[in-house]
Each structure stands twice: as C-alpha cells, then as structure tokens.
Amino acid sequence: MLAALGLPGVGLAQGEIRIELPPDTPFPAAPQFYVRAINFDPATAPRRVRVRMALDQGFGLVVYDSTISGDEPRFGTVKLLPENRDIFVEASVVDRNGIAIGTARTLGGHTGPRLRIVSPRGTSDVNFLSRRPSFHWSSAPVSLPPGPWVYELSLTETATQITRSQLGIMDSVYTYPEDLDANTSYRWKVIARLPNGLPVDSAVAVGPSTFTIEPSDAVVKTLLYQNFPNPFPAASSASTCFWFDLRTATHVELTILDIRGHLIRTMIPGVLSSQLTPGRYGRLRDLTSSGCDPTLAWDGTADNGRVVPAGVYLLRFRADGEAESVKKILFLGR
C-alpha cells in the first residue's frame, strides 16, 4: 500500500505532481514508489520525471538522483539510504524541451537502523532453558530488488573463542538447529547482506550480552553414582552398571581395584576416551534416567579377561577439579 501525496506543480494553474511513497515506519532503506504527473498541458509531452532524495530540506546532501520518461514512472533505489536520518523527496516534471514545469517536495520519512537485536538481550548474561535457543532480530524494510535480506548468525564460545556460523537464513526469527553445550557462555552476532544489492550495503548487529545454556536436563554437579545391581550377578543382570555425571569437560579415570588397592580393570580410558564432554554417562540412552550402557558395565573380569574371585572391590572415579570418589562393589562370583 502506498501513501499518496497530491502536490500542485509549482507556478502552474493546471498540473499536479503526486508522490506515492511507502507508508512503512521507519522509512524503507531501499524504497520503491511512483510519481504521477497529472493534468499537465499535452503540448509539453513527452515528459520526464526527475526524483531526488536528500538528507536536508535544502537538498544540499543528495543521496539519490534519477530521471525516468513518462507521466507515471516507478522509482527505486539500489543503494541503501543512510540509517537513522530524515529523507526528503523532490519530484520535478520536465517538458519535451528539458524545462522544469513543476516541482514538489515532501518529507518522505525517517529511516531506522538497518539491523537491530531484539532477543536475547540484557545488561548481563542471559540464560536459556533449551539447548537449541531462538534468536530474534529486525532489519530495515527493503524492496525487491535489492532485497531480500539474507542473514548469517554466528555464535562464539566466550572461553575458547571458537565460532560456529549458520548461513543463508531468510527469516529474522531463527531457532538454532544443533544442540549447544550446557553451562557454556556464548556471544552472538548477525550479519545482514543484500545479494541483489551493493557489497557495501550490509549490516552487523552484536548481541549486547552473553548467554548461557542451562536446560532443565543440564548436569549441575560432577557425580559418581552407586553401581547397580549391587551385589551382582543378580536375577536382573549378570553385570553391574556404572553411572556418572560431568558438569564440565574434563579428564576422567574410572578404574576397579581390589580391597588392597591393586588395579583390576580400567574402564576409562577404554572404549570411551579419558577426555569427556559435559553430560550424563552410563545410561542406555543419553540424558535418560534408566538402562545401562554396555560400555560402562562390568562383568567381573580383569583387564586380562579372567574372572576375578568373589569379594569386595572398589570403583574409583577421578575427574579434573573434583575430589576422588570411591564406591564399594560386591561381586558374588560366577
């Protein structure tokens, strides 16, 4: 929908210049609009219309200047208008001899920022309860061409400065498609580009604060659980299961000792690396509270494959920055 401004041609008894501008607020960064020359003397045809846009009423700071033949030409900018400025529009009708026979001027509107962060935003760290948070930004309206805007979202881990980016985003609301690490601080920014515009016509908006992923299923403490079943073997299982949680990425050792402290079996490192990421381990499925991962189950054999004698054994768990944890295992033999 266009806002029509009917303005008489300067110094003419007949003739009207109608500038039909977009009603958008803020004023588009790349508007398209019509100028209509109405009721001018047929003897002045063929006519042309010249449009200028400027940042001041005196039109000393002209940012757009184009002339098109006809009485109802359509004008459009390819280069973006400056941000956060008043835009004044002048339309002049020129007769067949190149003489201006009418001019009209009006305030077109006020442009806003090209790109603005909507959420998350805050003066301090923002917490998300989902590993796949949503981001929201807004951009200045642009016509097609040079639009539409195409966005790039970048997330940077505060501690490591590792950056991951999502390209080719077409919407200004975007849910991240991959799980982000819990208890990790990130910064984010958005870049907006116009594939059909000029390379210089881009915009960058940086999130005003960091954000941290703290979902309801996030591990809040590094912890070794009591093995189960215990004692074992039991009617429910021939082996015993080990569960533990890691709050942060850390180096882990999980070993089984006899009652005198001699090493019987090394569980980690083994099938699992000793360098583990935050999360829950030992469950049959990640982040569930049931089942037993066979990679963290002990069947009563030593590292050499032999079955150990029945008795009490010790499960020792070590993780960087955490105190050593020890649980007693009662093996009934087999």
C-alpha positions as CSV (number, residue, x, y, z in Angstrom):
1,M,0.0,0.0,0.0
2,L,1.3,3.4,-0.9
3,A,0.7,6.8,0.8
4,A,-0.3,9.3,-1.9
5,L,0.8,12.9,-1.6
6,G,-1.0,15.2,-4.1
7,L,1.0,18.3,-4.7
8,P,0.4,21.0,-7.2
9,G,3.1,21.8,-9.8
10,V,4.9,24.9,-8.8
11,G,3.7,28.1,-10.6
12,L,1.1,26.2,-12.7
13,A,-2.6,26.8,-13.0
14,Q,-3.0,23.2,-14.1
15,G,-0.9,20.2,-13.4
16,E,-0.4,18.0,-10.3
17,I,2.6,16.0,-9.1
18,R,1.6,13.1,-6.9
19,I,4.4,11.3,-5.0
20,E,3.2,7.9,-3.8
21,L,5.6,6.8,-1.0
22,P,5.6,3.6,1.0
23,P,3.8,4.1,4.4
24,D,6.4,2.0,6.2
25,T,7.7,3.2,9.6
26,P,10.6,3.6,9.7
27,F,11.1,4.7,6.1
28,P,12.5,1.8,3.9
29,A,16.2,1.6,3.5
30,A,15.6,0.9,-0.2
31,P,12.1,2.2,-1.1
32,Q,10.2,1.8,-4.4
33,F,7.5,4.3,-5.3
34,Y,5.6,6.0,-8.1
35,V,5.4,9.7,-9.2
36,R,2.4,10.7,-11.2
37,A,2.3,13.8,-13.4
38,I,-1.4,14.6,-13.7
39,N,-3.3,17.2,-15.9
40,F,-0.2,18.8,-17.5
41,D,-0.6,20.6,-20.8
42,P,-0.4,17.9,-23.6
43,A,1.8,20.3,-25.6
44,T,4.6,19.7,-23.1
45,A,4.7,15.9,-23.8
46,P,6.6,13.7,-23.9
47,R,7.6,14.5,-20.3
48,R,10.1,13.1,-17.9
49,V,10.2,13.0,-14.1
50,R,13.3,13.6,-12.1
51,V,13.4,12.5,-8.4
52,R,16.0,13.4,-5.9
53,M,16.2,12.3,-2.2
54,A,18.3,14.3,0.3
55,L,19.1,14.4,3.9
56,D,18.2,18.1,4.3
57,Q,15.4,20.4,3.2
58,G,17.7,22.5,1.1
59,F,18.7,19.3,-0.9
60,G,22.4,20.0,-0.4
61,L,23.0,16.4,0.7
62,V,21.5,14.4,-2.2
63,V,21.7,10.7,-1.8
64,Y,19.6,9.7,-4.8
65,D,19.0,11.3,-8.2
66,S,17.2,9.6,-11.1
67,T,15.2,10.7,-14.2
68,I,12.7,8.5,-16.0
69,S,10.5,9.2,-19.0
70,G,6.7,9.1,-18.7
71,D,4.0,10.5,-16.6
72,E,3.8,7.6,-14.1
73,P,7.3,6.3,-13.6
74,R,8.3,3.9,-10.9
75,F,11.4,4.8,-8.9
76,G,13.5,2.5,-6.8
77,T,16.9,2.7,-5.0
78,V,19.5,0.0,-5.3
79,K,21.9,1.6,-2.8
80,L,20.6,1.7,0.7
81,L,19.7,5.1,2.3
82,P,21.7,6.2,5.4
83,E,20.5,4.9,8.7
84,N,18.5,7.0,11.2
85,R,18.0,10.1,9.0
86,D,15.2,12.2,7.7
87,I,14.7,11.6,4.0
88,F,13.3,14.5,1.9
89,V,11.9,13.7,-1.6
90,E,11.7,16.1,-4.6
91,A,9.9,15.3,-7.8
92,S,10.2,17.5,-10.9
93,V,8.3,17.3,-14.2
94,V,10.4,18.2,-17.2
95,D,8.8,19.0,-20.6
96,R,9.9,17.9,-24.1
97,N,12.4,20.8,-24.2
98,G,14.1,19.9,-20.9
99,I,12.5,22.7,-19.0
100,A,11.1,22.0,-15.5
101,I,7.4,22.8,-15.5
102,G,6.6,21.6,-11.9
103,T,8.4,20.6,-8.7
104,A,7.1,19.2,-5.5
105,R,8.9,18.4,-2.3
106,T,7.9,16.5,0.8
107,L,9.4,14.8,3.9
108,G,9.4,11.1,2.9
109,G,10.1,9.7,6.4
110,H,12.8,8.8,8.8
111,T,15.0,5.7,8.3
112,G,15.8,3.4,11.2
113,P,18.7,1.2,11.9
114,R,19.5,-1.4,9.2
115,L,19.7,-4.2,11.7
116,R,18.7,-4.4,15.3
117,I,18.9,-7.1,18.0
118,V,15.5,-8.0,19.6
119,S,16.3,-11.0,21.7
120,P,18.1,-12.3,23.6
121,R,19.3,-9.0,25.0
122,G,20.2,-7.8,28.5
123,T,22.8,-6.0,30.6
124,S,24.2,-9.3,31.9
125,D,24.4,-12.9,31.0
126,V,21.1,-14.3,29.6
127,N,20.1,-17.9,30.5
128,F,18.4,-20.3,28.0
129,L,16.5,-23.4,29.2
130,S,16.9,-25.1,25.8
131,R,20.0,-26.4,24.1
132,R,18.5,-25.0,20.8
133,P,17.7,-21.4,21.7
134,S,15.8,-19.0,19.4
135,F,17.2,-15.6,18.2
136,H,15.3,-12.6,17.0
137,W,16.4,-9.5,15.2
138,S,14.8,-6.9,12.9
139,S,16.0,-5.3,9.8
140,A,15.1,-2.2,7.8
141,P,12.4,-2.9,5.1
142,V,13.9,-3.1,1.6
143,S,12.2,-3.6,-1.8
144,L,12.9,-6.4,-4.2
145,P,15.4,-5.7,-5.6
146,P,17.8,-5.1,-3.9
147,G,16.2,-7.3,-1.2
148,P,15.5,-9.6,0.3
149,W,17.9,-9.6,3.2
150,V,19.9,-12.8,3.8
151,Y,21.4,-13.3,7.3
152,E,24.3,-15.1,8.9
153,L,24.2,-16.0,12.6
154,S,27.5,-16.5,14.4
155,L,27.9,-17.9,17.9
156,T,31.3,-17.7,19.7
157,E,32.2,-19.6,22.8
158,T,33.5,-17.0,25.3
159,A,36.2,-19.1,26.8
160,T,37.7,-20.7,23.7
161,Q,36.7,-18.1,21.0
162,I,35.6,-21.0,18.8
163,T,33.0,-19.7,16.4
164,R,30.2,-21.5,14.5
165,S,28.0,-19.9,11.9
166,Q,24.7,-20.6,10.2
167,L,24.5,-19.1,6.6
168,G,21.6,-18.4,4.2
169,I,19.0,-17.5,6.9
170,M,16.0,-15.8,5.3
171,D,13.9,-15.1,8.4
172,S,14.5,-12.7,11.3
173,V,13.5,-15.3,13.9
174,Y,15.8,-18.3,14.0
175,T,16.0,-21.4,16.2
176,Y,19.5,-22.9,16.3
177,P,19.3,-26.3,14.6
178,E,22.0,-28.0,16.7
179,D,22.4,-28.7,20.4
180,L,24.7,-26.2,22.2
181,D,26.9,-27.1,25.1
182,A,25.3,-26.7,28.5
183,N,27.0,-24.4,31.1
184,T,28.9,-22.7,28.3
185,S,28.9,-19.0,27.7
186,Y,28.4,-17.6,24.2
187,R,28.3,-14.4,22.4
188,W,26.3,-13.9,19.2
189,K,26.0,-11.6,16.2
190,V,24.0,-11.3,13.0
191,I,25.2,-10.1,9.6
192,A,22.7,-9.0,7.0
193,R,23.5,-8.8,3.3
194,L,21.7,-8.0,0.1
195,P,22.7,-10.5,-2.6
196,N,20.9,-8.2,-5.2
197,G,22.4,-5.0,-3.8
198,L,25.8,-3.4,-3.5
199,P,28.5,-5.2,-1.4
200,V,28.9,-2.2,0.9
201,D,25.2,-2.3,1.8
202,S,25.4,-4.8,4.7
203,A,24.8,-4.5,8.4
204,V,26.1,-6.1,11.6
205,A,24.4,-6.3,14.9
206,V,26.1,-7.8,18.0
207,G,24.2,-9.2,20.9
208,P,24.5,-6.8,23.9
209,S,25.2,-9.6,26.4
210,T,26.5,-13.2,26.6
211,F,24.1,-16.1,27.0
212,T,24.5,-19.5,28.7
213,I,22.7,-22.7,28.1
214,E,21.1,-24.0,31.3
215,P,18.5,-26.5,30.2
216,S,16.4,-28.4,32.7
217,D,18.3,-31.6,31.9
218,A,21.7,-29.9,32.3
219,V,24.2,-31.5,34.7
220,V,24.8,-29.3,37.7
221,K,27.3,-31.4,39.5
222,T,30.1,-33.9,38.7
223,L,28.9,-37.1,40.5
224,L,29.6,-40.8,40.6
225,Y,26.5,-42.9,41.4
226,Q,26.5,-46.2,43.3
227,N,26.7,-49.1,40.9
228,F,23.7,-51.3,40.3
229,P,22.7,-54.1,40.8
230,N,24.9,-54.4,43.9
231,P,25.7,-57.2,44.8
232,F,25.9,-58.8,41.4
233,P,25.3,-61.0,39.4
234,A,21.6,-60.7,40.2
235,A,18.4,-62.0,38.7
236,S,18.1,-58.8,36.7
237,S,21.6,-58.7,35.3
238,A,24.8,-60.7,35.1
239,S,26.9,-57.4,35.2
240,T,26.8,-54.2,37.2
241,C,26.3,-50.8,35.7
242,F,28.3,-47.6,36.4
243,W,26.7,-44.1,36.1
244,F,28.4,-40.7,36.5
245,D,27.7,-37.1,35.5
246,L,30.1,-34.4,34.3
247,R,29.3,-30.8,34.9
248,T,32.2,-29.6,32.6
249,A,34.5,-31.0,30.0
250,T,37.2,-32.9,31.9
251,H,39.8,-35.7,32.1
252,V,38.2,-38.8,33.6
253,E,39.6,-42.0,35.1
254,L,37.3,-44.8,36.1
255,T,39.0,-48.0,37.5
256,I,38.2,-51.1,39.6
257,L,40.6,-52.0,42.4
258,D,40.7,-54.9,44.8
259,I,40.4,-54.3,48.5
260,R,44.2,-53.8,48.8
261,G,44.2,-51.1,46.1
262,H,45.6,-53.2,43.3
263,L,44.3,-52.4,39.8
264,I,41.9,-55.0,38.5
265,R,40.2,-53.3,35.5
266,T,40.4,-50.0,33.7
267,M,37.0,-48.8,32.5
268,I,38.1,-45.3,31.4
269,P,40.2,-44.8,29.3
270,G,38.9,-47.7,27.2
271,V,36.1,-47.7,24.8
272,L,35.5,-44.1,26.0
273,S,38.3,-41.6,25.8
274,S,39.6,-40.1,29.0
275,Q,38.7,-36.6,27.8
276,L,34.9,-36.3,28.0
277,T,32.4,-33.5,27.4
278,P,29.7,-32.4,29.9
279,G,26.8,-34.8,30.2
280,R,25.4,-38.0,31.8
281,Y,27.3,-41.3,31.2
282,G,26.3,-44.9,31.7
283,R,22.7,-44.6,30.7
284,L,21.4,-46.7,27.9
285,R,20.3,-43.5,26.1
286,D,21.7,-40.0,26.5
287,L,20.0,-37.9,29.2
288,T,17.6,-40.7,30.3
289,S,17.4,-42.0,33.8
290,S,17.2,-45.7,33.0
291,G,19.1,-48.5,31.4
292,C,22.7,-49.4,31.3
293,D,25.3,-48.6,28.6
294,P,27.3,-51.8,28.0
295,T,30.5,-49.8,27.6
296,L,30.2,-48.9,31.3
297,A,29.1,-52.3,32.6
298,W,31.4,-54.7,34.5
299,D,31.0,-58.4,34.2
300,G,33.5,-59.4,36.9
301,T,36.6,-59.9,34.6
302,A,40.0,-58.3,35.0
303,D,41.9,-56.5,32.2
304,N,43.4,-59.8,31.2
305,G,40.0,-61.3,30.6
306,R,40.0,-63.6,33.6
307,V,37.1,-63.7,36.1
308,V,38.1,-62.3,39.5
309,P,37.4,-64.1,42.8
310,A,34.1,-63.2,44.6
311,G,34.6,-60.4,47.1
312,V,34.5,-56.7,47.7
313,Y,36.0,-54.4,45.1
314,L,36.4,-50.7,44.8
315,L,35.2,-48.4,42.0
316,R,37.4,-45.3,41.8
317,F,36.4,-42.2,39.9
318,R,38.6,-39.3,39.2
319,A,37.8,-36.1,37.3
320,D,39.8,-32.9,37.0
321,G,38.9,-30.3,39.6
322,E,36.8,-32.8,41.6
323,A,37.6,-34.9,44.7
324,E,38.2,-38.6,44.1
325,S,35.1,-40.8,44.6
326,V,35.1,-44.4,45.6
327,K,32.2,-46.9,45.7
328,K,32.2,-50.4,47.0
329,I,31.2,-53.3,44.7
330,L,30.2,-56.7,45.9
331,F,30.9,-59.4,43.4
332,L,29.3,-62.7,44.1
333,G,31.4,-64.6,41.7
334,R,30.5,-66.9,38.8
